[in-house]
Amino acid sequence: MAEEGSTSSADQLADVFGGESHLNAMHADAKRMLADAKAGRWAVDEETGSHLRRAVTQMQDRMSDLTLRINRLQQAPRFGNDEYAKRASAHFLTAMDSDDQSLVRVFLAAQDMLASLGQAIEIAISKYDASDDAAVQALHTFKDQELR
């Protein structure tokens, strides 16, 4: 609900992730990565995973600092009790949390994307470790057969 030519807070938040369309694509990619990791189609070694984990955690920490402010935006401000103040308060609330382009929804989508990405990384690391263990076991089996 920004004026024409101005940049809304939601746009600014989305711009941190490269813009709204990029944030939406990242959200879809994170969900796909999570599904792929759960299905065993994506794995990552501990070293690489730790770098990815750190980047996600840093961004989540930054966003956590804003959570209290975002929670306040989900409450109608107390402008007064007269009819105009009530309408202005309702309008403000609608502007902050009414559709996918409003600040609160963009913030929540970004948080969800980071949570999915973090979970995908953890699963991908565990899948890599499991596949590495399985490969070691298979090699030991071949080695044991060779000694016979």
C-alpha positions in Angstrom: 0.0 0.0 0.0 2.9 2.3 -0.7 2.4 5.4 -2.7 3.3 5.2 -6.4 7.0 5.6 -6.9 7.9 4.8 -3.3 9.2 1.5 -1.9 7.2 -0.3 0.8 8.8 -2.0 3.8 7.7 -5.3 2.3 9.5 -4.5 -0.9 12.6 -3.5 1.1 12.4 -6.8 3.0 11.9 -8.8 -0.2 14.8 -6.9 -1.8 17.1 -8.4 0.9 16.5 -11.7 -0.9 16.7 -10.1 -4.4 13.1 -9.0 -4.8 9.6 -10.5 -4.3 9.8 -12.9 -7.3 13.3 -14.0 -6.2 12.0 -14.6 -2.7 9.1 -16.6 -4.0 11.4 -18.7 -6.1 13.8 -19.2 -3.2 10.8 -20.3 -1.1 9.8 -22.9 -3.7 13.4 -24.0 -4.1 13.8 -24.5 -0.4 10.7 -26.6 -0.2 11.9 -28.6 -3.2 15.4 -29.1 -1.6 13.7 -30.2 1.6 11.6 -32.8 -0.3 14.7 -33.9 -2.3 16.8 -34.3 0.9 14.0 -36.3 2.6 13.8 -38.5 -0.4 17.5 -39.0 -0.5 18.0 -37.2 -3.8 20.2 -34.5 -2.2 23.1 -34.9 0.2 25.9 -32.7 1.2 29.1 -33.3 3.1 29.6 -31.9 6.7 32.1 -29.2 5.7 29.9 -27.8 2.9 26.8 -28.2 5.0 28.4 -26.3 7.9 29.0 -23.3 5.6 25.4 -23.5 4.4 24.1 -23.9 7.9 26.0 -20.9 9.2 24.7 -18.7 6.4 21.1 -19.7 7.1 21.6 -19.3 10.8 23.0 -15.8 10.4 20.1 -14.7 8.4 17.6 -16.3 10.8 19.3 -14.5 13.7 19.0 -11.2 11.8 15.3 -11.8 11.2 14.8 -12.9 14.8 15.8 -9.4 15.9 12.8 -8.1 13.9 10.2 -10.6 15.1 8.9 -8.5 18.0 8.5 -5.5 15.6 6.7 -7.7 13.1 4.4 -9.1 15.8 3.4 -5.5 16.7 2.4 -5.0 13.0 -0.1 -7.8 13.3 -2.0 -5.8 15.9 -4.2 -2.8 15.1 -2.6 0.4 16.4 -4.5 2.3 19.1 -5.2 5.6 17.4 -8.3 6.4 19.5 -11.9 5.5 19.9 -13.7 7.7 17.4 -14.8 6.3 14.1 -12.0 7.8 12.0 -9.3 6.5 14.4 -10.9 3.0 14.2 -11.0 3.1 10.4 -7.4 4.4 10.2 -6.3 1.6 12.6 -8.1 -1.0 10.5 -6.5 0.4 7.3 -3.0 0.3 8.9 -3.5 -3.3 10.0 -4.8 -4.3 6.5 -1.7 -2.6 4.9 0.7 -4.5 7.1 -0.9 -8.0 7.0 -3.5 -8.5 4.2 -1.9 -10.2 1.2 1.2 -11.9 0.0 2.8 -8.5 -0.7 2.3 -7.1 2.7 5.2 -6.7 5.1 4.1 -9.3 7.6 3.4 -12.0 5.0 6.7 -11.3 3.2 8.6 -11.6 6.5 6.8 -14.8 7.4 7.5 -16.3 4.0 11.2 -15.4 4.4 11.3 -17.1 7.8 9.5 -20.2 6.4 12.0 -20.3 3.5 14.9 -20.2 5.9 13.5 -22.8 8.2 12.9 -25.2 5.2 16.3 -24.5 3.9 17.9 -25.2 7.3 16.0 -28.4 7.7 16.9 -29.5 4.2 20.6 -28.9 5.0 20.4 -30.9 8.2 18.8 -33.8 6.4 21.2 -33.6 3.4 24.1 -33.8 5.8 22.7 -36.9 7.5 22.0 -38.5 4.1 25.5 -37.8 3.1 26.8 -39.4 6.3 24.5 -42.4 5.9 25.6 -42.9 2.2 29.2 -42.5 3.2 28.8 -45.2 6.0 27.0 -47.5 3.5 29.9 -47.1 1.0 32.4 -47.9 3.7 30.4 -51.0 4.7 30.2 -52.1 1.1 33.9 -51.7 0.6 34.6 -53.7 3.8 32.4 -56.4 2.4 34.4 -56.5 -0.8 37.6 -56.4 1.1 36.5 -59.3 3.4 35.5 -61.3 0.3 38.9 -60.6 -1.3 40.7 -62.0 1.7 39.0 -65.4 1.5 
